[in-house]
Amino acid sequence: MAARSATLAVLRGLLVIILLVGIIGTGIELLLLEHTDGVWQVVPLVLLGVALLVLSWHLITRNSASVHAIRLLMLGFVLSGVAGLLLHYRGNLEFERELHTTAAGFELFWEAIKGATPTLAPGTMIQLGLIGLVYTYRHPALSARGSSDSATITREQ
């Protein structure tokens, strides 16, 4: 049981490091790309900035409130990523319709998916959100509150 607990602690630590590196890297990249044209482009930057604050708070306090805040924020990451995928695709689609007026069906889809705006780039926000959600799954701080996960965490540790 102690070995399992130690392994889980190491994995959880690695997940939070991966999450932090991803958040910082994505934030820097978006700033370098000047991803600030309008509200929809600023949303991921705001989420990334808030995530740094919330993760800092969590790493200092390691309490259940911070775990819940991370979960909520990571859901925001996933939603932001889905919205970004749709917005990037739609923008490329409009551009391709103007450029290739006769394109339709799969040909139009293919041109839009590989268009000037990286259609799949917002998937990074989805990936970071999922990493954050995995990090908070059965987090030990939740057992201190007597949550429904506490019995399972106790058995695992």
C-alpha positions in Angstrom: 0.0 0.0 0.0 2.8 2.4 0.8 4.5 1.8 -2.6 1.2 2.4 -4.4 0.7 5.6 -2.5 4.2 6.8 -3.3 3.7 5.9 -7.0 0.5 7.9 -7.1 2.2 10.9 -5.5 5.0 10.8 -8.0 2.5 10.5 -10.9 0.4 13.3 -9.5 3.5 15.5 -9.2 4.6 14.8 -12.8 1.1 15.6 -14.0 1.1 19.0 -12.3 4.6 19.7 -13.8 3.4 18.8 -17.3 0.3 21.0 -16.7 2.4 24.0 -15.6 4.9 23.6 -18.5 2.0 23.3 -21.0 0.2 26.3 -19.6 3.3 28.5 -19.6 4.4 27.3 -23.1 0.9 27.8 -24.6 0.6 31.2 -23.0 3.9 32.3 -24.4 3.0 31.0 -27.8 -0.3 32.7 -27.9 1.3 36.0 -26.9 4.0 35.7 -29.5 1.3 35.0 -32.1 -0.5 38.1 -30.9 -3.6 36.0 -30.2 -5.5 39.1 -28.8 -7.8 40.1 -31.6 -11.2 40.2 -29.9 -12.8 38.5 -26.9 -12.7 35.0 -28.3 -8.9 35.2 -28.8 -8.3 36.6 -25.3 -10.3 33.9 -23.5 -7.6 31.2 -23.6 -5.0 33.8 -22.5 -7.2 34.7 -19.5 -7.8 31.0 -18.7 -4.1 30.3 -18.8 -3.3 33.3 -16.6 -5.9 32.4 -14.0 -4.7 28.8 -14.1 -1.2 29.9 -13.1 -2.7 31.8 -10.1 -5.0 28.9 -9.1 -2.2 26.3 -9.4 0.1 28.5 -7.3 -2.6 28.7 -4.7 -3.1 25.0 -4.8 0.6 24.2 -4.6 0.8 26.4 -1.5 -2.4 25.3 0.3 -3.2 21.8 -1.2 -6.8 22.1 0.1 -10.0 20.8 -1.4 -11.2 24.3 -2.4 -8.2 24.7 -4.7 -8.7 21.2 -6.1 -12.3 22.2 -6.9 -11.1 25.5 -8.5 -8.7 23.5 -10.7 -11.5 21.2 -11.8 -13.8 24.1 -12.7 -11.0 25.9 -14.5 -10.0 22.7 -16.4 -13.6 22.4 -17.6 -13.2 25.9 -18.9 -10.1 24.9 -20.7 -11.9 22.0 -22.4 -14.9 24.3 -23.4 -12.5 26.9 -24.7 -10.6 24.4 -26.8 -13.9 23.1 -28.3 -15.0 26.7 -29.1 -11.5 27.4 -30.5 -11.6 24.4 -32.8 -15.0 25.5 -34.2 -13.9 29.1 -34.6 -10.7 28.2 -36.3 -12.4 25.8 -38.6 -15.2 28.3 -39.4 -12.7 31.1 -40.2 -10.8 28.8 -42.5 -14.0 27.6 -44.1 -15.0 31.2 -45.0 -11.6 31.9 -46.4 -11.6 28.8 -48.5 -15.1 29.5 -49.8 -13.8 32.9 -51.1 -10.6 31.4 -52.5 -12.1 28.3 -54.1 -15.7 29.2 -55.0 -16.4 25.8 -56.6 -15.1 23.7 -53.8 -17.7 21.7 -51.9 -18.0 18.6 -49.7 -14.9 16.8 -48.6 -12.6 19.0 -50.8 -13.9 22.1 -49.0 -13.6 20.4 -45.6 -10.0 19.3 -46.4 -8.9 22.7 -47.5 -10.5 24.3 -44.4 -9.0 21.8 -42.0 -5.5 22.5 -43.3 -6.1 26.2 -43.8 -4.0 29.2 -42.7 -5.4 29.3 -39.1 -4.3 26.1 -37.4 -7.6 24.3 -37.0 -6.4 21.8 -34.4 -4.2 24.1 -32.3 -7.0 24.8 -29.8 -6.9 21.1 -29.0 -4.0 22.1 -26.8 -6.5 23.7 -24.4 -8.5 20.5 -24.4 -5.4 18.4 -23.7 -4.3 20.7 -20.9 -7.8 20.6 -19.4 -7.8 16.8 -19.5 -4.4 16.6 -17.8 -5.7 19.0 -15.1 -8.8 16.9 -14.6 -6.7 13.7 -14.3 -4.5 15.5 -11.8 -7.5 16.2 -9.6 -9.0 12.7 -9.9 -9.3 11.3 -6.4 -7.0 14.0 -5.1 -5.9 13.4 -1.5 -7.0 16.9 -0.5 -10.6 15.8 -1.2 -10.5 13.1 1.4 -9.8 15.6 4.1 -13.3 17.0 3.6 -14.9 13.6 3.8 -15.8 13.5 0.2 -17.2 10.4 -1.4 -13.7 9.6 -2.7 -12.2 9.4 0.8 -13.0 5.7 1.3 -11.3 4.8 -2.0 -8.3 7.0 -1.4 -7.9 5.5 2.1 -8.0 2.0 0.5 -5.5 3.0 -2.2 -3.0 4.5 0.2 
